[in-house]
């Protein structure tokens, strides 16, 4: 709402489908891509510190090649700060209660068409997962963040 006026009105079935698709995508796939990709990077504080003691590394005008190990350590978070960072990372990047496409049986009870649509959606997710698995079969690095097996049905925390 903008000044008491609705800026967008769901006035057609297509608009409703688009709006629901965006909501589902944002709360599942996009959230998964942003949230769960952080865990492997943030687990090691020196590689990706959440906090620094100075705003620049190294300070403007200094030669980075002449920066000592002690200088770098002085910029990094303390061990206690790194432990807090790791703990937060474990909670934010590791909580996953649901799986996209899996819902309680009562969600589709009494609606054969809804049940058929959900089964088709689950089959499509399975096909997407198999395609990803085949593409990554020979790759030493696996990108699991957007694999359907790892995407929650919604934001979990």
Backbone as numpy.savetxt, mean C-alpha at the origin, in Angstrom:
# Nx Ny Nz CAx CAy CAz Cx Cy Cz
-19.77 18.16 -0.51 -20.59 19.34 -0.51 -19.73 20.59 -0.51
-20.17 21.55 -1.27 -19.48 22.83 -1.35 -20.51 23.91 -1.10
-20.38 24.63 0.00 -21.36 25.66 0.39 -22.78 25.11 0.43
-22.92 23.91 0.96 -24.24 23.30 1.07 -24.75 22.72 -0.24
-24.00 22.84 -1.30 -24.41 22.33 -2.60 -23.61 21.09 -2.94
-24.26 20.09 -3.46 -23.57 18.88 -3.90 -22.88 19.18 -5.21
-21.57 18.96 -5.25 -20.82 19.23 -6.48 -21.02 18.12 -7.50
-21.12 16.88 -7.03 -21.31 15.74 -7.92 -22.53 14.95 -7.45
-23.37 14.64 -8.38 -24.56 13.85 -8.07 -24.50 12.57 -8.88
-24.70 11.46 -8.19 -24.71 10.18 -8.91 -26.06 10.10 -9.61
-26.02 10.34 -10.92 -27.26 10.44 -11.68 -27.42 9.34 -12.72
-26.44 8.45 -12.80 -26.55 7.36 -13.76 -25.87 6.12 -13.21
-26.23 5.01 -13.78 -25.63 3.73 -13.37 -24.13 3.73 -13.67
-23.74 4.29 -14.80 -22.32 4.33 -15.18 -21.53 5.17 -14.19
-22.08 6.33 -13.79 -21.39 7.16 -12.81 -21.26 6.43 -11.48
-22.31 5.71 -11.07 -22.27 4.92 -9.83 -21.18 3.86 -9.92
-21.10 3.16 -11.03 -20.07 2.13 -11.23 -18.68 2.75 -11.15
-18.50 3.88 -11.81 -17.20 4.57 -11.77 -16.84 5.01 -10.35
-17.82 5.55 -9.62 -17.57 6.02 -8.26 -17.22 4.85 -7.35
-17.97 3.76 -7.43 -17.68 2.59 -6.60 -16.34 1.97 -6.96
-16.03 1.93 -8.26 -14.74 1.39 -8.69 -13.60 2.20 -8.09
-13.71 3.53 -8.10 -12.66 4.38 -7.55 -12.54 4.19 -6.03
-13.67 4.06 -5.35 -13.63 3.85 -3.89 -12.96 2.52 -3.57
-13.36 1.47 -4.26 -12.78 0.14 -4.02 -11.29 0.14 -4.35
-10.92 0.73 -5.49 -9.51 0.79 -5.88 -8.69 1.54 -4.84
-9.19 2.70 -4.41 -8.44 3.53 -3.46 -8.26 2.84 -2.12
-9.30 2.18 -1.64 -9.24 1.54 -0.32 -8.54 0.19 -0.35
-8.30 -0.37 -1.51 -7.66 -1.68 -1.58 -6.32 -1.60 -2.32
-6.34 -1.55 -3.61 -5.10 -1.60 -4.41 -4.17 -0.42 -4.16
-4.72 0.79 -4.24 -3.86 1.96 -4.06 -3.29 2.01 -2.65
-4.11 1.74 -1.66 -3.62 1.72 -0.28 -2.55 0.65 -0.11
-2.76 -0.51 -0.69 -1.79 -1.60 -0.61 -0.46 -1.18 -1.24
-0.54 -0.56 -2.41 0.68 -0.15 -3.12 1.48 0.86 -2.30
0.80 1.77 -1.66 1.50 2.79 -0.88 1.94 2.27 0.49
1.07 1.57 1.16 1.34 1.15 2.52 2.32 -0.02 2.60
2.04 -1.10 1.91 2.84 -2.30 2.09 4.19 -2.24 1.39
4.35 -1.31 0.45 5.66 -1.18 -0.19 6.67 -0.52 0.74
6.20 0.14 1.79 7.11 0.83 2.70 7.88 -0.11 3.61
7.27 -1.23 3.98 7.86 -2.10 5.00 9.29 -2.53 4.68
9.57 -3.06 3.49 10.96 -3.49 3.25 11.96 -2.33 3.23
11.51 -1.13 2.84 12.42 0.00 2.78 12.66 0.62 4.15
11.62 0.72 4.93 11.72 1.40 6.23 12.27 0.51 7.33
12.43 -0.77 7.08 12.88 -1.69 8.12 14.32 -1.41 8.56
15.11 -0.81 7.70 16.51 -0.52 8.03 16.67 1.00 8.09
16.65 1.55 9.29 16.63 3.00 9.49 17.74 3.77 8.77
18.98 3.29 8.73 20.00 4.07 8.03 19.73 4.21 6.52
19.04 3.25 5.94 18.76 3.32 4.51 17.58 4.25 4.21
16.65 4.35 5.16 15.44 5.13 4.91 14.94 5.69 6.25
15.67 6.59 6.85 15.27 7.08 8.17 14.00 7.93 8.10
13.14 7.75 9.08 11.94 8.59 9.16 12.26 9.95 9.77
13.36 10.03 10.43 13.75 11.31 11.03 15.25 11.51 10.85
15.62 12.76 10.71 17.03 13.13 10.60 17.28 14.28 11.57
18.51 14.42 12.00 18.83 15.48 12.94 19.16 16.79 12.24
19.42 16.74 10.93 19.71 17.94 10.14 18.86 17.89 8.88
18.60 19.04 8.30 17.72 19.09 7.14 18.42 18.71 5.84
19.72 18.80 5.78 20.42 18.50 4.55 21.53 17.48 4.78
21.71 16.60 3.83 22.79 15.61 3.85 23.56 15.67 2.56
24.76 15.99 2.51 25.49 16.87 3.43 25.03 18.31 3.25
25.42 19.20 4.14 24.98 20.59 4.03 25.40 21.21 2.70
24.61 22.17 2.24 24.91 22.85 0.98 26.32 23.42 1.00
26.99 23.27 -0.11 28.33 23.81 -0.25 29.43 22.87 0.21
29.10 21.77 0.87 30.14 20.85 1.31 30.29 19.72 0.30
31.44 19.11 0.31 31.74 18.02 -0.61 31.30 16.70 0.03
30.33 16.04 -0.59 29.80 14.78 -0.04 30.89 13.72 0.08
31.89 13.77 -0.79 32.96 12.77 -0.74 33.87 12.96 0.47
33.83 14.14 1.07 34.65 14.40 2.24 33.87 14.24 3.54
32.63 13.78 3.44 31.81 13.57 4.63 32.26 12.29 5.31
32.54 12.38 6.60 33.04 11.22 7.33 31.89 10.34 7.81
32.24 9.14 8.21 31.27 8.21 8.78 30.64 8.82 10.03
31.42 9.51 10.82 30.92 10.16 12.03 29.89 11.23 11.68
30.14 11.96 10.56 29.17 12.97 10.12 27.83 12.31 9.79
27.89 11.23 9.05 26.66 10.53 8.67 25.94 10.00 9.90
26.67 9.43 10.83 26.05 8.91 12.06 25.38 10.02 12.86
25.98 11.20 12.84 25.42 12.34 13.58 24.08 12.78 12.98
23.88 12.52 11.71 22.62 12.91 11.07 21.51 11.88 11.27
21.88 10.63 11.45 20.90 9.55 11.54 20.16 9.56 12.87
18.98 8.93 12.92 18.25 8.87 14.18 19.02 8.06 15.22
18.73 8.33 16.49 19.35 7.55 17.56 18.82 6.12 17.49
19.44 5.22 18.24 18.96 3.84 18.24 17.52 3.77 18.74
17.20 4.55 19.75 15.82 4.55 20.27 14.85 5.03 19.21
15.19 6.11 18.47 14.33 6.61 17.40 14.18 5.56 16.29
15.27 4.87 15.99 15.22 3.83 14.96 14.32 2.67 15.40
14.35 2.34 16.69 13.48 1.27 17.20 12.01 1.67 17.12
11.72 2.93 17.42 10.35 3.42 17.31 9.92 3.38 15.84
10.80 3.81 14.96 10.53 3.76 13.52 10.22 2.33 13.09
11.03 1.40 13.52 10.83 0.00 13.15 9.49 -0.52 13.67
9.15 -0.17 14.91 7.88 -0.62 15.50 6.69 -0.07 14.73
6.74 1.21 14.41 5.65 1.82 13.63 5.55 1.15 12.27
6.68 0.90 11.65 6.72 0.25 10.34 6.09 -1.14 10.40
6.36 -1.89 11.47 5.81 -3.23 11.59 4.28 -3.18 11.68
3.77 -2.20 12.40 2.32 -2.08 12.54 1.69 -1.60 11.23
2.22 -0.51 10.68 1.62 0.06 9.47 1.80 -0.84 8.25
2.94 -1.47 8.13 3.21 -2.28 6.95 2.89 -3.74 7.08
2.42 -4.16 8.25 2.22 -5.58 8.43 0.81 -6.01 8.80
-0.08 -5.06 9.00 -1.44 -5.40 9.40 -2.27 -5.68 8.16
-2.77 -6.90 8.07 -3.61 -7.26 6.94 -4.63 -8.29 7.42
-5.87 -7.84 7.56 -6.91 -8.71 8.11 -7.77 -9.37 7.03
-7.80 -8.79 5.87 -8.73 -9.25 4.83 -7.99 -9.49 3.52
-8.71 -9.99 2.53 -8.15 -10.21 1.20 -9.17 -9.76 0.17
-8.70 -9.00 -0.80 -9.58 -8.49 -1.85 -10.33 -9.64 -2.52
-11.64 -9.50 -2.59 -12.47 -10.51 -3.24 -13.01 -11.58 -2.31
-12.55 -11.61 -1.08 -13.05 -12.61 -0.13 -13.94 -11.92 0.89
-15.18 -12.35 0.92 -16.17 -11.76 1.80 -16.97 -12.88 2.47
-17.61 -12.60 3.60 -18.43 -13.63 4.26 -19.53 -14.12 3.33
-19.93 -15.38 3.49 -20.93 -15.99 2.62 -22.26 -15.24 2.63
-22.60 -14.63 3.76 -23.89 -13.94 3.83 -23.96 -12.68 2.97
-22.81 -12.22 2.47 -22.80 -11.04 1.60 -23.58 -11.30 0.32
-23.47 -12.51 -0.20 -24.14 -12.83 -1.46 -25.39 -13.69 -1.28
-25.75 -14.04 -0.04 -26.91 -14.90 0.16 -28.18 -14.21 -0.33
-28.99 -14.97 -1.04 -30.24 -14.44 -1.57 -30.10 -13.69 -2.87
-28.89 -13.60 -3.40 -28.69 -12.88 -4.66 -27.78 -13.69 -5.58
-28.36 -14.56 -6.40 -27.55 -15.36 -7.32 -26.70 -14.51 -8.27
-27.23 -13.37 -8.70 -26.46 -12.53 -9.63 -25.26 -11.89 -8.92
-25.44 -11.50 -7.67 -24.32 -10.95 -6.90 -23.26 -12.03 -6.66
-23.71 -13.23 -6.34 -22.78 -14.34 -6.13 -22.00 -14.64 -7.40
-22.68 -14.63 -8.56 -22.01 -14.88 -9.84 -21.00 -13.77 -10.15
-21.37 -12.53 -9.87 -20.45 -11.41 -10.10 -19.21 -11.52 -9.21
-19.42 -11.89 -7.95 -18.29 -12.05 -7.04 -17.38 -13.19 -7.49
-17.95 -14.29 -7.92 -17.14 -15.41 -8.42 -16.34 -15.00 -9.66
-16.96 -14.23 -10.55 -16.25 -13.75 -11.74 -15.09 -12.83 -11.34
-15.34 -11.97 -10.34 -14.30 -11.08 -9.83 -13.14 -11.89 -9.23
-13.47 -12.90 -8.44 -12.44 -13.76 -7.83 -11.65 -14.50 -8.91
-12.31 -14.98 -9.94 -11.62 -15.67 -11.04 -10.68 -14.71 -11.76
-11.11 -13.47 -11.95 -10.26 -12.47 -12.61 -9.04 -12.17 -11.75
-9.22 -12.05 -10.45 -8.09 -11.83 -9.54 -7.12 -13.00 -9.60
-7.63 -14.22 -9.67 -6.78 -15.41 -9.78 -5.97 -15.37 -11.08
-6.61 -15.00 -12.19 -5.91 -14.90 -13.48 -4.81 -13.83 -13.42
-5.12 -12.71 -12.81 -4.13 -11.63 -12.67 -2.94 -12.13 -11.85
-3.22 -12.83 -10.75 -2.15 -13.38 -9.91 -1.28 -14.35 -10.68
-1.88 -15.22 -11.48 -1.11 -16.18 -12.27 -0.25 -15.47 -13.31
-0.78 -14.42 -13.92 -0.01 -13.64 -14.89 1.21 -13.02 -14.22
1.01 -12.44 -13.05 2.13 -11.85 -12.31 3.16 -12.92 -11.96
2.69 -14.09 -11.49 3.60 -15.19 -11.13 4.43 -15.62 -12.33
3.81 -15.74 -13.50 4.54 -16.14 -14.72 5.58 -15.10 -15.11
5.21 -13.84 -15.04 6.14 -12.76 -15.41 7.34 -12.71 -14.47
7.11 -13.06 -13.21 8.19 -12.97 -12.22 8.93 -14.28 -12.01
8.54 -15.30 -12.73 9.12 -16.63 -12.55 10.64 -16.61 -12.63
11.18 -15.90 -13.59 12.63 -15.89 -13.78 13.30 -14.66 -13.18
12.52 -13.83 -12.51 13.08 -12.61 -11.93 13.60 -12.88 -10.52
14.80 -12.38 -10.20 15.31 -12.57 -8.84 14.58 -11.68 -7.82
13.93 -10.63 -8.31 13.22 -9.71 -7.43 11.73 -9.86 -7.69
10.99 -10.10 -6.64 9.54 -10.26 -6.74 8.86 -9.00 -6.20
7.91 -8.49 -6.95 7.12 -7.35 -6.51 5.76 -7.88 -6.10
5.57 -8.10 -4.81 4.36 -8.75 -4.31 3.29 -7.75 -3.84
3.60 -6.49 -3.81 2.70 -5.50 -3.23 1.34 -5.46 -3.93
1.32 -5.57 -5.25 0.05 -5.52 -5.97 -0.39 -6.89 -6.49
0.17 -7.94 -5.93 -0.33 -9.28 -6.26 -1.67 -9.43 -5.55
-2.70 -9.94 -6.24 -4.01 -10.05 -5.60 -4.01 -10.81 -4.27
-3.06 -11.72 -4.08 -2.99 -12.47 -2.82 -2.63 -11.55 -1.64
-2.01 -10.40 -1.92 -1.56 -9.53 -0.84 -2.33 -8.23 -0.71
-3.42 -8.09 -1.46 -4.19 -6.86 -1.39 -5.37 -7.05 -0.45
-5.45 -6.25 0.61 -6.60 -6.36 1.49 -7.87 -5.82 0.82
-9.01 -6.22 1.34 -10.29 -5.76 0.78 -10.54 -4.28 1.10
-9.86 -3.79 2.13 -10.02 -2.39 2.48 -8.85 -1.98 3.35
-8.81 -0.72 3.70 -7.77 -0.23 4.60 -7.98 -0.91 5.94
-6.94 -1.54 6.45 -7.06 -2.40 7.64 -6.87 -1.66 8.97
-6.20 -0.54 8.94 -5.89 0.11 10.22 -6.48 1.49 10.29
